Amino acid sequence: MKKVKIYVTLRESVLDPQGAAVQGSLHKLGYSEVADVRIGKYMELLIDPDGRDPETAVKEMCEKLLTNTVIEDYRFEVEEAVAQ
């Protein structure tokens, strides 16, 4: 089994109104040192690649369903799952 950690963020060229709202709230709370906030998504998948290359499979999942590649960038890490 493999554990996959996927990080999705808006592309730098895309406005992030949620990030701007959080930045404004932080400034109101006195955290004026915060220069920028970008909000993203984090996903964890537990997969059994069953002979497939897990990196190829995760890339396909991200590009077909998990991200909007027009406005989002993604990166992922594949590691061995720890038995529980």
Secondary structure, 3 states (H helix, E strand, C coil): CEEEEEEEEECCCCCCHHHHHHHHHHHHCCCCCCCCCCCEEEEEEEECCCCCCHHHHHHHHHHHHHCCCCCEEEEEEEEECCCC
